[in-house]
Structures are given as C-alpha cells and as structure tokens.
Amino acid sequence: MKKSILLSGLLLICFLAEAQYSRHIIRLTDKKGTAYSISEPTGFLSAKAINRRNKYKIDIDSTDLPVSAAYLDSIKKAGAVVVLSSSRWLNQVLIRTTDANALLKISSFPFVKKAEPIAERVSTPVQAEDKFADEKLVNIQQPVITSQSKGDLISYGSSYRQIHIHNGEFLHNSGFQGQGITVAVLDAGYRNYLSISAFDSLRKNNQILGQYDFVNNETSVNEDNAHGLYCFSIMAANIPGQFVGSAPKASYYLFRTEDEFSEFPVEEHNWVVAAEQADSLGADMISSSLGYSLFDDPAFNHTYADMNGNTTMVSKGADLAAHKGMIVCNSAGNSGNDGWKYIIAPADGDSVLAVGAVDVNGTVAGFSSYGPSSDGQVKPDVASVGAGTFVIATNGAVAQGDGTSFSNPNLAGLIACLWQAFPEFSNMQIIDAVRRSSSKFSTPDDRVGYGIPNMKLAYQILLEKKYEGLLTDEWVKAFPNPFRSDLNVILKAKESGNIYYQLSDMAGRMIRNGVQTSEMDRVTSIQIHGLDQLPKGAYNLRIMNGKWSETVRLVK
C-alpha cells in the first residue's frame, strides 16, 4: 500500500512539474466501444473517400475507425479537461488542461497507453517572432511578361518559367489543368484569400470546397498568417496574362495546422488530424509546405536519426495518408545553410514526395535541405522552382519569394494535372512516373534527389504503361471501332517530329485534321472529340509520320 501511495505521489509531482504545458497527447491502447464498423464505412468516410479505396483496392481497416467515444467521454470527465481533437490514425487525443490530478487520473485508465505533454499554453504574437520570416516576399509592381509559345492555351505572365522548367504547359495545352482533382493544402493561414482577385474564378466556380483552422478550432482561415496564401496561389491563382498557377482548375480545401508564433509537436498532431479530414472528405492530394525538426523547447527536438520515416508523428501520419491512396507532396526544408542541414519531417516519409528547391535555370538553392533520410532513402525526391518563385501577395500583387515552401506547390499542382490525365493509376504509380521523368533519375544526389521532373516525359511514361501490349503487330490503333462521338488514336512514332492525322469520309471529304509532335518509338495519343453529329457509315483515318503512313478503316 505504501509503495502504491508513493508511486501515486511521484506521478503527481511529475504532472505538477509539467504544469507549464497546457496541451497533452493521450495515446490510447485500442478502439473498443467505438460505435462504428469497418463493414459500414459510410458513417465515417465520404462516398468519394470510399470510392478511392475501392478504385485502388485499398482496405478499410481499424486505423480508419474514429477514436472510441466512450474513451473520449471518460477523458472529458477526468477533471478540468478540454478535448481539442483526436487522431484516428494514431489513436490519440489532444487535450488542454493544467489539472495535475486530472492527468494522473487519465494516466490510470486501462485504455490509456501514455499521457505526455506536447505544447505550452497557446502562444501570441508578443511571445515569438514569425517563424516564416525567412520567406518574406519582394513585391513586384508589374507582372513579368515572359515570352512563351504562341500555341500555349494559357497566358502565364510571371509564372511561365516556373511552369516551363517542368514542361508543365504540355499538360495544360492537352486540357489537363487539374479538373476533377481535389487538393488539401496544409499550412499556417491564408490571409485575405477571400478578397484577392487572383482567386475570383475559384470562388465563382466553387473550387474552394472548405476550410478549417485546426490550431484554433474554428472555420475561418482568412485572417491568419499569409504563408499558406503564397503557397496556395502558386497552384491556384488565375490572372491570365499576369500570373496563372500550376493547377488553376483543381478544387481545394484550405486547412490551417500551423501556429506561426511557436514551434511545438502539437503542430504535428494538427497536421495528422487535418490529413485525416482530407482523407475522409475524399481529397486526392495533400500539398504541405511545413516541416519539423527543432522546437522552442529543446526537450522535444528531433534528431537526424529520427528522420527515417517511421519515428515522428507527422511522418507516420503522412505515410498513412499515402497508404490511404492520396499523393502527399511536402517541402524538403530550408536548412541547407544552417546547422541542421538535412530534410525535416514529414519529408522523410518513404511514401512522401519531398520537393527541394532550384531556380528557373535549374541551379540548386543553397537553402534547400540536404538528403538522404537517415535510413538511406533518396531525399529530397525531386526539385522545383523555390528560388525567386512568383506568388500572389496579400495585397493581390505579383511578388517573388524563396523557399522549398514554394517549390512544393509549384510541382504539386502539375502532379494534380498529371493524375487528372491518368486517373486509373494509383498515387504511387504517379509518383514513380514523376521520379522516372526527372533529370537525374539515373544518378540521384542529396540536393535534388532524382532531379527536375519533366511532365511531358512523365505523361509519356504513363501513356506507354497504359497501352503496353496494345501495339504489338501494328504501329497505329484507333478505338472504339465502331465509334460514336470520340476517337482515341494511339501510335508508336516511327520518326521524331510531326504526326499528321486526317479523318475523311469515303468520298474523300475532310472531316477533321491536325498535327502533333512525338519522338521516335514513343507512344503518342491523339484524341478526336465531337463526332456525334457524323452520319453512320464508314470513314478513313490516315496517319502520316515522316515517310510512314497508315490508313485505318473506321465505322460509326
């Protein structure tokens, strides 16, 4: 009995010593008593999230189940305790309390694995400087108009070169601008996004699907830090002739997970909870320009050894998000010139696409964090423009800034467009094509990983994978045949250069023609739409590639 009293006394002393911390993580042992069932996922996942699981053959498992309501109720009743949020993936609860007796009682519950502090009291701007201060912008009075191809569908203005370094205009010109893809942006706030004209078309077309502040547990993110606004604009802004983002027609959720005036592991928990929300809502991608290594209280610091993809809360959550079928893109970090030097979590996740920074000429930015991860993975995975990146500022002006925070959304938007083109492929198949398309795929290094992705090449890689085995005995194939309103033509180019096509009726009258470029032995796809008004009958499709030509007989 004396030993028990002594142990309880020691625990109480420990909890009193932690009174400086007002937020704690309660890690749970199981999910017994949950009201939900894996066999009936509509209670906790949207139809879109369930469809993603079905489409890519992803099992719904216990990590998908919400935290036990019975356990939450017991924690709430333990004393002066406020439950702030819970993570179903990590099976843990974030609470706010300074009641040492309540913490002692919670720790004694048989379903509690561990209770531990995670952050001090809520910070204010008076207490600390903005941690994004090194990514301040330089305002540009007039957009920079850069020469681009006359055939481009989008007049990019200032953003052209950061799109062009990835051949991103190829996807946009092919009609892939992010339509049908939903991206959850996780950041520190999106100041003034509701009033900036660069997002007029998104608001008009209902492309902003929702927002939530996981720091303050409120629905508004418009009045907070501007860092998320900058990152969001790189993907979504749409001012033709001045600035157009890398995925201007995608849909977006805007989530605030970061308290810009402090650095504590509570923000890792917030990130995971937001990722779970993105998953349950059916988002396809996460774009995050956040990362964690060192904290305001050194007791919480991560080490480089922790950067193995399996140690930190946020990296575990990011990999779980990928395992649920989402593409997770995250900035590599801006530590290249400081004592830490290496990538930061969750960029170390093995299923996370970590993005380093270069300028528009492909020169590595000195601040971009080094790889590899501590377990030897190639990190960063790839690189994009993060030095002198054009963004939209809080006053609606075009501006420039530096940071892997900016390289990440530039590439994430283009990946959204690529996935739009090939929705039949899984998240990891898309990431694999992006890596394979990159400039240093055969010789990766610790600065840019596999290098600078080429979206045209990534498209071709996926196109060939999609149609592998279909072009065996012939170099041109058109389908469906018979057709109704649309024709899909695939061919393996005999020569590099132009490919001409002509669709004619049996009297030789031209119905449709066009030209497309390709490289020798590359699979090329030609889409011919709007043929529903043609009368039924036979037609000829002629394909010409240098000295080679082929005529395919078609029937409607």
BAVEX-844124 format. One record per residue (C-alpha): x, y, z. Coordinates in steps of 0.25 Angstrom, whole numbers, padded with zeros to 4 digits, always signed. Example, Ala and Ser with C-alpha at 12.3 -4.5 7.8 and 13.67 -1.06 7.14 Angstrom:
% BAVEX-844124
+0049-0018+0031+0055-0004+0029
% end
This chain:
% BAVEX-844124
+0000+0000+0000+0011+0010+0004+0018+0007-0010+0005+0010-0017+0003+0023-0010+0018+0027-0012+0017+0024-0027+0004+0032-0028+0011+0043-0021+0023+0043-0030+0014+0043-0042+0006+0055-0037+0019+0062-0035+0023+0059-0049+0010+0064-0054+0011+0077-0045+0025+0079-0052+0018+0079-0065+0009+0090-0061+0016+0099-0071+0010+0091-0082-0005+0092-0084-0007+0083-0096-0004+0068-0095-0005+0056-0104-0013+0044-0098-0009+0031-0106-0019+0020-0106-0018+0005-0106-0029+0001-0115-0043+0006-0120-0052-0003-0112-0066+0002-0111-0066+0010-0124-0080+0012-0130-0074+0010-0144-0071-0002-0152-0061-0005-0163-0073-0012-0171-0081+0001-0171-0071+0012-0174-0081+0022-0179-0082+0026-0164-0068+0032-0164-0064+0033-0179-0070+0041-0190-0074+0034-0203-0062+0040-0210-0053+0034-0200-0059+0020-0201-0059+0021-0216-0044+0024-0215-0042+0012-0206-0050+0003-0216-0043+0008-0228-0029+0006-0224-0033-0007-0216-0029-0001-0202-0035-0008-0190-0042+0000-0179-0036-0004-0166-0036-0001-0151-0028+0012-0154-0040+0017-0161-0049+0016-0149-0051+0028-0141-0046+0028-0126-0055+0022-0116-0066+0032-0112-0066+0024-0098-0051+0027-0096-0053+0042-0100-0064+0043-0090-0056+0037-0079-0045+0047-0082-0054+0059-0082-0060+0055-0069-0046+0053-0062-0045+0068-0057-0043+0081-0063-0040+0076-0077-0044+0081-0091-0043+0071-0102-0037+0079-0114-0036+0068-0125-0034+0053-0127-0026+0045-0138-0032+0032-0142-0019+0028-0150-0010+0030-0138-0021+0026-0128-0018+0038-0119-0025+0050-0113-0021+0065-0111-0026+0071-0098-0024+0084-0091-0022+0084-0076-0013+0089-0065-0020+0080-0055-0009+0070-0050-0020+0062-0043-0028+0060-0056-0015+0056-0063-0012+0046-0052-0026+0040-0053-0025+0039-0068-0012+0032-0068-0018+0022-0059-0029+0018-0069-0027+0004-0074-0029+0009-0089-0018+0019-0088-0004+0015-0092+0003+0028-0089+0000+0043-0086+0010+0053-0089+0012+0068-0091+0012+0073-0105+0012+0088-0104+0012+0100-0095+0000+0110-0094-0005+0116-0107+0005+0126-0112+0002+0140-0116+0010+0149-0126+0016+0156-0114+0023+0143-0110+0031+0140-0122+0035+0144-0136+0028+0139-0148+0036+0126-0152+0033+0129-0167+0041+0142-0166+0052+0136-0176+0041+0134-0187+0037+0149-0187+0033+0154-0201+0039+0164-0210+0027+0172-0217+0027+0173-0232+0019+0185-0237+0017+0180-0251+0016+0165-0255+0028+0160-0262+0023+0156-0276+0032+0145-0282+0032+0140-0296+0025+0127-0298+0020+0118-0309+0008+0124-0317+0001+0110-0317+0000+0111-0301-0014+0111-0296-0011+0119-0284-0004+0133-0284+0004+0131-0271+0011+0144-0270+0021+0144-0258+0019+0129-0255+0023+0124-0269+0037+0120-0266+0034+0112-0253+0023+0104-0261+0032+0103-0273+0044+0097-0265+0035+0084-0264+0029+0085-0278+0016+0087-0270+0010+0095-0281+0009+0082-0289-0001+0076-0279-0009+0090-0279-0009+0090-0294-0014+0076-0294-0026+0080-0286-0021+0076-0272-0022+0087-0263-0026+0080-0250-0041+0078-0253-0047+0067-0244-0035+0067-0235-0036+0071-0220-0024+0077-0213-0024+0079-0198-0014+0090-0194-0008+0089-0180-0001+0102-0176-0001+0114-0166-0012+0122-0171-0018+0128-0184-0019+0143-0181-0028+0151-0190-0031+0139-0199-0046+0143-0199-0043+0157-0205-0032+0155-0215-0036+0156-0229-0026+0145-0233-0036+0135-0227-0048+0141-0233-0050+0129-0243-0048+0119-0232-0059+0125-0223-0068+0127-0235-0067+0112-0239-0067+0107-0225-0053+0101-0226-0051+0105-0211-0058+0093-0204-0056+0097-0190-0046+0102-0179-0043+0099-0165-0033+0104-0154-0028+0092-0146-0020+0102-0137-0032+0110-0132-0043+0100-0135-0051+0110-0144-0055+0110-0158-0048+0123-0163-0034+0123-0169-0035+0137-0176-0029+0145-0165-0017+0137-0161-0003+0136-0166+0000+0139-0181+0009+0127-0183-0002+0118-0188-0007+0129-0197+0006+0129-0204+0007+0114-0206-0008+0113-0210-0006+0124-0220+0005+0116-0227-0005+0105-0230-0018+0112-0232-0016+0127-0235-0023+0131-0249-0020+0144-0255-0017+0141-0270-0006+0150-0275-0001+0153-0261+0000+0140-0253-0006+0126-0254-0004+0115-0245+0001+0101-0248-0013+0095-0245-0023+0106-0247-0035+0097-0249-0033+0088-0238-0042+0088-0225-0036+0091-0211-0038+0090-0196-0030+0100-0188-0026+0095-0175-0018+0103-0164-0010+0093-0156+0002+0102-0152+0003+0113-0141+0013+0122-0147+0018+0128-0134+0022+0115-0127+0028+0102-0130+0023+0090-0123+0020+0076-0126+0005+0079-0125+0006+0084-0139+0010+0070-0144-0003+0065-0137-0011+0076-0144-0005+0072-0158-0009+0058-0156-0023+0061-0152-0024+0071-0164-0019+0059-0173-0029+0050-0167-0040+0061-0170-0035+0062-0184-0036+0047-0186-0050+0046-0180-0055+0057-0189-0049+0050-0202-0037+0059-0205-0028+0053-0215-0015+0060-0211-0008+0068-0199+0001+0079-0202+0009+0083-0189+0019+0094-0188+0022+0090-0174+0033+0082-0166+0038+0079-0153+0052+0077-0146+0055+0086-0135+0045+0092-0125+0044+0104-0115+0046+0094-0104+0059+0086-0108+0053+0074-0100+0044+0072-0112+0055+0073-0122+0056+0062-0133+0070+0057-0137+0075+0053-0151+0073+0039-0147+0058+0041-0145+0058+0045-0160+0055+0031-0164+0040+0032-0168+0036+0024-0156+0038+0032-0144+0031+0045-0143+0016+0047-0142+0015+0055-0155+0023+0045-0163+0015+0034-0158+0003+0042-0162+0008+0046-0176+0011+0031-0179-0003+0027-0175-0009+0037-0183-0001+0032-0195-0006+0018-0191-0020+0022-0192-0018+0026-0206-0014+0041-0206-0002+0047-0212+0006+0054-0202+0015+0065-0206+0023+0073-0196+0035+0083-0196+0048+0077-0192+0052+0089-0183+0061+0101-0183+0072+0096-0175+0083+0095-0185+0091+0107-0180+0089+0104-0165+0094+0095-0154+0083+0085-0156+0085+0084-0171+0076+0072-0174+0062+0069-0178+0051+0071-0168+0039+0063-0165+0030+0059-0172+0039+0060-0184+0046+0047-0179+0034+0039-0181+0036+0027-0191+0023+0030-0198+0024+0045-0197+0029+0053-0210+0039+0062-0203+0042+0075-0212+0055+0082-0212+0058+0096-0218+0065+0101-0230+0063+0114-0238+0057+0115-0252+0071+0111-0258+0072+0098-0250+0082+0103-0241+0081+0097-0227+0077+0108-0216+0087+0108-0205+0076+0108-0194+0070+0095-0199+0071+0084-0189+0080+0072-0192+0077+0057-0192+0077+0046-0191+0068+0042-0180+0075+0035-0168+0071+0021-0173+0077+0024-0187+0065+0028-0196+0068+0037-0207+0063+0051-0202+0059+0061-0206+0051+0052-0216+0051+0063-0227+0052+0078-0228+0045+0090-0234+0046+0105-0234+0047+0111-0220+0057+0122-0222+0051+0134-0228+0037+0127-0229+0026+0136-0233+0014+0137-0224+0002+0145-0221+0004+0154-0208-0007+0158-0198-0010+0171-0206-0013+0163-0219+0000+0168-0225+0010+0158-0232+0022+0156-0223+0035+0147-0222+0040+0139-0211+0050+0128-0207+0047+0115-0200+0044+0100-0202+0031+0104-0197+0029+0110-0211+0035+0099-0219+0026+0089-0214+0012+0095-0218+0018+0098-0232+0021+0083-0234+0009+0078-0226-0001+0086-0236+0006+0080-0248+0005+0066-0242-0010+0068-0240-0011+0071-0255-0003+0058-0258-0012+0050-0249-0025+0056-0256-0019+0051-0269-0017+0037-0263-0027+0034-0252-0026+0019-0254-0012+0019-0248-0010+0019-0233-0003+0030-0225+0010+0023-0224+0010+0019-0239+0008+0034-0242+0020+0038-0232+0028+0027-0239+0026+0033-0253+0029+0047-0247+0042+0042-0242+0046+0034-0254+0043+0046-0263+0053+0054-0255+0067+0060-0260+0076+0052-0250+0068+0039-0249+0080+0030-0253+0089+0038-0243+0081+0044-0232+0088+0052-0221+0086+0058-0208+0082+0072-0213+0071+0070-0223+0069+0055-0222+0064+0050-0235+0065+0064-0241+0055+0073-0248+0043+0065-0253+0038+0067-0268+0023+0066-0269+0023+0062-0283+0032+0051-0281+0024+0046-0269+0012+0047-0277+0018+0038-0288+0023+0028-0277+0009+0026-0272+0003+0026-0286+0013+0015-0290+0009+0007-0277-0006+0009-0280-0005+0004-0294+0007-0006-0293+0004-0019-0301-0007-0012-0309+0003-0008-0321+0009-0021-0324+0007-0025-0338+0003-0010-0343+0008+0004-0340-0005+0011-0341-0018+0007-0334-0031+0014-0333-0043+0011-0323-0054+0009-0321-0057+0004-0334-0069+0005-0337-0069+0019-0330-0080+0029-0326-0075+0043-0323-0060+0041-0319-0048+0034-0324-0035+0030-0317-0023+0028-0326-0010+0022-0321+0003+0020-0329+0017+0018-0327+0024+0028-0335+0033+0023-0346+0041+0036-0346+0043+0048-0337+0035+0060-0342+0021+0063-0346+0010+0053-0347-0002+0058-0356-0015+0052-0356-0027+0053-0365-0041+0047-0363-0049+0047-0376-0062+0040-0381-0062+0030-0392-0064+0041-0403-0051+0047-0398-0057+0059-0391-0048+0064-0380-0056+0064-0366-0044+0066-0356-0029+0068-0357-0018+0072-0348-0003+0071-0344+0004+0066-0332+0019+0064-0329+0025+0052-0324+0039+0045-0322+0043+0032-0329+0038+0019-0322+0030+0028-0312+0015+0024-0311+0006+0036-0314-0009+0038-0312-0018+0047-0321-0032+0050-0316-0042+0053-0326-0055+0058-0320-0069+0063-0324-0072+0053-0335-0086+0050-0330-0093+0058-0342-0086+0050-0353-0095+0041-0360-0094+0026-0359-0085+0019-0369-0070+0016-0372-0058+0026-0370-0043+0026-0373-0033+0031-0363-0020+0034-0369-0007+0035-0360+0006+0041-0366+0019+0041-0359+0031+0045-0368+0032+0035-0379+0022+0026-0372+0007+0026-0373-0005+0017-0369-0019+0017-0372-0029+0011-0362-0044+0008-0367-0054+0012-0356-0069+0010-0355-0079+0019-0348
% end
